[in-house]
Amino acid sequence: MTIAKTVEALNAMQAEGVIESYAIVGAVATYNYIEPRLTEDLDVFVSFDQKQHDEISALEGIAIEGWKLRFVRISNSLDREALAEAEQVELRNESGNPVFARVLKPEFIVAICLRLGRPTDLIHIAQFLEERAVDSAALCDVLARHGLRSAWQDSCARMRIDHHRATDVREAGRTASGHPDISDILAEKAEMRRRLAKRSFQEKVVAMEALHKRLKPFKEAREKRKAERECYPSPAEDC
C-alpha cells in the first residue's frame, strides 16, 4: 500500500473539479506532528459543490492502494478555517517523485478533537501536549475564535493539566535509593516519542505502510477465523 497514490488520486479529483479543496485529517494528519499510530483509513476534509454530491458519495469508503477513503464534509466555522489554513507536506511516490498533500495544522487538530470530545480525542490531545507538538498561543487563538475556551479548561481539568501552561504533563524524580521511579520511566518514554515525532511525514508514512505489510498475514488469518465462526456457530448460539 502507498499513500502517495491515494494523494495523487485526490489531487487529480481537485484538478478535474470534482472537489474544490481537501485536507487530510484524522490519524494520518497527526503523522506530521506526533508519533504515528496504525490506521487503514484516510480521513479527508473536502469542500465541494452540491452538484458533485453524488460523485463524492460514490467514492466514500473505496480503498486506493490499501487506504480506505472517508470524506468528512465541512460542517462548521472551525472546519472551514482548518481547511483554509491547512499546510502542504511532501511525499514521494514509487518513482521517487514528489507528491504534495495538504494536512491540518496541529492547533486545528487539537481544537477539532476537543469539539468532538470522545475518549480517544482526549488521548490525542494529551499526546500533542506531551510531545510539545502544538503552539499554545496559536491554539488559544483558535479556541477563542470558535468558543472552545471553556471546553478546553474542562478537558485540561479532566486530564489534570494546567490549562494556563498546557505544556508538559510529566514531573520526573528519583526515589530516595537513587533508582529511577515510575515518573522517570514515563519521562524517558515521552522523550523517545518526541524523537520519533520529529521524523518527516514521509518517513512516518513509509514506516506505517511497512507495518501494514508485516501485519497483513495476521489480519487475513483473523478474518478467515471470523468467517469460519460465522459459518459454524457455537453450540450456545444454537440454543
C-alpha positions in Angstrom: 0.0 0.0 0.0 1.2 3.5 -0.7 -0.5 6.7 0.5 1.2 8.7 -2.3 -1.0 7.1 -4.9 -4.1 7.9 -2.8 -2.9 11.5 -2.6 -2.3 11.6 -6.3 -5.9 10.5 -6.8 -7.2 13.3 -4.5 -5.0 15.8 -6.4 -6.5 14.6 -9.7 -10.0 15.0 -8.3 -9.2 18.6 -7.3 -7.6 19.3 -10.7 -10.7 17.9 -12.5 -13.1 20.0 -10.3 -14.7 17.0 -8.6 -13.7 18.6 -5.3 -12.9 22.3 -4.6 -10.2 21.6 -2.0 -9.2 19.0 0.5 -7.0 18.4 3.6 -6.0 15.2 5.3 -7.4 14.9 8.9 -7.7 12.1 11.4 -4.9 9.8 12.4 -2.9 10.3 9.2 -2.8 14.1 9.7 -1.2 13.6 13.1 1.7 11.8 11.4 3.1 15.3 10.6 3.4 16.2 14.2 3.4 13.3 16.7 4.3 9.6 17.0 2.2 7.8 14.3 -0.4 5.2 15.1 -1.6 2.4 12.9 -4.6 3.1 10.7 -6.0 1.9 7.4 -8.4 4.9 7.0 -7.6 8.1 5.2 -9.9 10.8 6.6 -10.2 13.8 4.3 -11.9 17.2 4.8 -13.5 18.1 1.4 -15.2 21.1 0.0 -17.4 20.5 -3.0 -20.4 21.9 -4.8 -23.8 20.3 -4.2 -24.0 19.1 -7.8 -20.9 16.9 -7.1 -22.5 15.3 -4.0 -23.4 12.0 -5.8 -20.0 11.7 -7.3 -18.3 12.2 -3.9 -20.7 9.8 -2.2 -19.9 7.1 -4.8 -16.2 7.3 -3.7 -16.9 7.0 0.0 -15.3 4.0 1.6 -13.4 2.9 -1.5 -9.8 1.7 -1.0 -7.0 3.2 -3.1 -3.7 1.3 -2.6 -5.0 -0.2 0.6 -6.1 3.2 2.2 -9.8 3.5 2.7 -11.1 6.9 1.9 -13.5 8.6 4.3 -14.7 12.0 3.2 -15.6 14.4 6.0 -17.7 17.3 4.7 -17.1 20.8 6.2 -19.9 21.4 8.7 -19.0 24.5 10.8 -16.7 27.5 11.0 -13.9 25.6 12.7 -13.8 23.0 9.9 -13.8 25.8 7.3 -10.9 27.6 8.9 -9.0 24.4 9.4 -9.3 23.5 5.7 -8.4 27.0 4.6 -5.3 27.1 6.9 -4.1 23.6 6.1 -0.4 23.3 5.2 1.4 21.4 2.5 3.5 18.3 3.1 5.7 16.4 0.7 5.5 12.7 0.0 7.4 10.5 -2.6 5.8 8.1 -5.0 7.2 4.8 -6.1 9.3 6.6 -8.8 10.8 8.9 -6.2 8.9 12.0 -7.5 7.4 14.5 -5.1 3.7 14.3 -4.4 2.1 17.2 -2.4 -0.7 16.9 0.1 -2.5 19.3 2.5 -2.8 18.4 6.2 -4.4 20.3 9.0 -2.2 22.3 11.3 -1.8 21.0 14.9 -3.8 23.6 16.7 -6.8 22.8 14.5 -6.4 19.0 15.0 -6.4 19.6 18.8 -9.4 22.0 18.6 -11.4 19.5 16.5 -10.6 16.7 18.9 -11.7 19.0 21.7 -15.0 19.7 19.9 -15.7 16.0 19.3 -14.8 15.2 22.9 -14.6 11.4 22.6 -12.2 9.4 24.9 -9.8 8.8 22.0 -9.8 12.5 21.2 -8.7 13.4 24.7 -5.9 10.9 24.3 -4.8 12.6 21.1 -4.9 16.0 22.8 -2.7 14.7 25.7 -0.3 13.3 23.1 0.1 16.6 21.3 0.7 18.4 24.6 3.1 15.7 25.9 5.2 15.7 22.7 5.1 19.6 22.5 3.7 19.4 19.1 1.3 22.3 19.3 1.9 26.1 19.8 0.0 27.2 22.9 -0.6 30.8 21.7 -1.8 29.7 18.3 -4.1 27.1 19.9 -5.5 29.7 22.4 -6.4 31.9 19.4 -8.2 29.2 17.6 -10.1 28.1 20.8 -11.1 31.7 21.5 -12.4 32.3 17.9 -14.6 29.2 18.0 -15.9 29.4 21.5 -14.0 26.5 22.9 -12.1 28.1 25.8 -14.5 26.7 28.5 -14.4 23.2 26.9 -10.6 23.4 26.9 -10.4 24.3 30.6 -12.8 21.5 31.4 -10.8 18.9 29.4 -7.5 20.1 30.9 -9.0 19.6 34.4 -10.1 16.1 33.5 -6.5 15.4 32.2 -5.0 17.1 35.2 -3.2 19.6 33.0 -2.6 23.3 33.9 -4.6 24.9 31.2 -2.6 28.2 31.5 0.6 26.4 30.6 -0.8 23.3 28.8 2.7 22.1 28.0 4.5 19.1 29.5 2.4 16.8 31.8 5.4 14.9 33.3 7.2 15.5 36.5 10.4 13.4 36.8 12.0 12.4 40.0 14.1 9.8 41.8 13.4 7.6 44.8 15.5 8.0 48.0 17.5 5.0 46.9 18.7 6.8 43.8 16.9 4.4 41.4 14.5 5.9 38.8 10.9 5.9 39.9 7.9 5.5 37.6 7.9 9.2 36.6 11.5 8.8 35.3 10.5 5.9 33.2 7.4 7.7 31.8 9.6 10.8 31.1 12.1 8.7 29.1 9.3 7.2 27.1 7.8 10.6 26.4 11.2 11.8 25.2 11.5 8.8 22.9 8.1 9.6 21.5 9.2 13.2 20.9 12.2 12.0 19.0 10.0 9.7 16.9 7.6 12.5 16.3 10.4 14.6 14.7 10.7 12.3 11.7 9.3 13.6 8.5 5.7 12.9 7.3 7.2 10.8 4.5 9.3 8.7 6.9 6.3 8.1 9.2 4.1 7.1 6.3 6.7 4.6 5.0 7.1 3.1 8.5 3.3 2.6 8.8 3.0 1.1 5.4 5.8 -1.3 6.2 4.0 -2.2 9.4 0.7 -2.8 7.5 2.6 -5.1 5.1 4.0 -7.2 8.0 0.7 -7.4 9.7 -1.3 -8.3 6.6 -0.9 -12.2 7.1 -2.2 -11.9 10.6 -5.1 -9.7 9.5 -6.0 -12.2 6.8 -5.8 -15.1 9.3 -8.0 -13.2 11.7 -10.6 -12.5 9.0 -10.6 -16.2 8.0 -11.2 -17.3 11.5 -14.0 -14.8 11.8 -15.6 -16.1 8.6 -15.3 -19.7 9.9 -17.0 -18.8 13.1 -19.9 -17.2 11.2 -20.3 -20.3 9.1 -20.2 -22.7 12.1 -21.9 -21.1 15.1 -21.1 -22.4 18.5 -23.5 -24.7 20.3 -24.5 -21.9 22.6 -25.7 -19.9 19.6 -27.9 -22.8 18.6 -29.9 -22.7 21.8 
